[in-house]
Amino acid sequence: MTEVQTKALAGIREQFPVLEREMRGKPLIYLDNGATSLKPKRVIDAELGYYRTNSTNIHRGVYELSEAATEQYDSARAAVAGFVNAANPQEIIFTRGTTESINLVGYSWGRTFLEAGDEIVTTELEHHSNLVVWQEVANATGAALRFLPLRDDSSGLADGAVEATIGEKTKLVAITGMSNVTGYMPPLADIIARAHAVGAVVLVDGAQLVAHHPVDVQALDIDFLAWSGHKMCGPSGIGALYAKESLLERMPPFHYGGDMIERVWADRATYAPLPEKFEAGTPNIAGAIGMGEAVRFLESVGLDRIADHEHDLIAYTLEHARRHSDLTVYGGTGSASRGGIFSFNLGDVHSHDVGMILDSAGIAVRAGFHCAQPLMRRFGIPGTVRASYYLYNTREEIDALFTAFDRVREIFG
């Protein structure tokens, strides 16, 4: 890393207050970004600023503060739309996060348009949020679940999987943009092209992808894209669903109540236009404002720059890992088609034990099955240790991670 790059990274790290603290009496090394990211000061200030200086509701008030809150909320939607290059802001629906976004599609699109004889194609790489929903939709509609076959080591899709599995009966392909266990990134462009060729629509679980890599929904021709604010330097409890306007117009509302209606009589109602049609009740106004500010922060850094930095970190990690025969790395040992996630086990030590020893060294990682039990069964293990990187992580932190492995070996050797 050059001196210029080192200084730039230091400037980024200084914007995250949590990195100033210690954990277990050691400087914090935060490697659990796959679960949630840290928040820069400007995002914290944006969310708190709403509560301190405004704190009013949106859309209905005809007074200055409400109008200002509405402008901030709408501005956040426009920022989020621009972040993924949506055709217009009304194609962005604010939700509580990726899970709710996928559920919205499952209930509103899946239960409306799927029927017996149709096929939902997905993979065993998926987070439970992008699997259990489709199990339930299949049960409710009579549609069948099909799975894209994986390589023998489960590191990614098998050769020819897309063409062999997505066919005339396929109506929906629901697939991760990046595995939360291994960082594997499937060939979205090829999958989407194949799905559209047979008349199917595609939902991409972007929880691990959108925060780390540039995503252009129009260039990829994505139909649905779900992601969360808290994984991209934004607040928790806020997320987004991108969907093509033509799909949203045909879908019934997911929730019913205030703000999503146009006219209400005693026995019937008509619904508001997009996006309000899918945003019943008082929304997470502060969260949306914080998410909008997170988008502006990431754009100021540059998604290409973030992706390049994380690619450097995972390549550096895998280079380290190849020197240790007692490390089992999941997802393959190459860094191509892979994001900044390092999932591993150390000898026969349980992942939770490794995680606890790393905790004593001030290193935060995730241990367990990562809401991906079907993939763990394919690996034949109960769980892994997962180190997941973001724009503020460094090579020095990776060095510290591998040094801490020696303590695990001392205790369990």
Order of alpha helices (4+ residues) and beta strands (2+ residues): alpha-beta-beta-beta-alpha-alpha-beta-alpha-beta-alpha-beta-alpha-beta-alpha-beta-alpha-beta-beta-alpha-beta-beta-alpha-alpha-beta-beta-alpha-beta-beta-alpha-beta-alpha
